[in-house]
Amino acid sequence: MNKNTQEQSTFLFGKKNYIIMLIGIFFIAIGFIFMVGGGSDNPEVFNEEIYNWQRIRLAPTLVIIGLAIEIYAILVDPKK
């Protein structure tokens, strides 16, 4: 095919939207990293680290913030 006859594909979002989406993915990834671990290999041993503030408060908050950023990135100024 000739370049002149090919339709150029355009992206739905602009560069700004993709940067905001990457920031949102970063927040979600950090939130899930904070949720990992805290268990014990021995079922008879209780590990109190599973109930620390990072897993109970910080991690879910980071994931919710990341999701809000993702929604904002979709809704803010899409290309016409």
N, C-alpha and C positions, 0 to 999 in steps of 0.2 A: 504494500500500500504506500501511497505517496503521503508525505508529511502534510501536505495541504489538504488532503481529503480526510485525514484522520481527525476525529474529534479529540480535543484535549480534555482529559479528565480533570475535574476540579475537586478540591477538597471541600467538605461540608463546613469545616470550621477553619478559622484563621490560626495563625501562629500563637496568638495570645491564648486562645482556647486550649490548645494542646499543652502549653506551658502550665496553665492552671490545672489541667487534668493530671499532669505529672506530679504536681505538688500534692494533689489529692491522693494519688496512688502512694506517694511517699508517706503521708500521714497514716493511711490504712496499713501499709506494710509495717511501720514502726509500732502501731497498735497491736498487730498480730504477733510481732516479735516479743512485746512485753507480756503477752498472754501465754507464751510457751513455757513449759517446764513447771517445776514446783511439785511434781509428784514423787512418789517413792517406789522403788522396785519391790520392796517388802510390804505386803498388804497389812501386816501387823503393826507397822510403824506409821504414825501419823505425822505428816510434815505440815507444819503451820505456815510455811511459805506460800502455800497455795492460796491463802487468804490475805496476802499482803496488799498494800494500797495500790501497787502497780497493776495487779490483775483485777482488782475489784473496781477501781475508779479511773485510773489513768488510761489503761488499754481500751476500755469501751468508749471513753470520751474521745480518744484519738481516732478511733474508727468512725464514730459518728461525725466528728469534724471533717474527716476525709471524705465521707459520703456527701456531706453538705457542700464541700468544695467541688466535688464531681458534678453535683446537680447545678451549682452555680456556673461551672465551666460550660455545661451544655446550654444553659439558658442565656448566658451573657453574649450579646452581640454576634450571633451567627452570621456567616456570609449570606447575602441575599441571593 
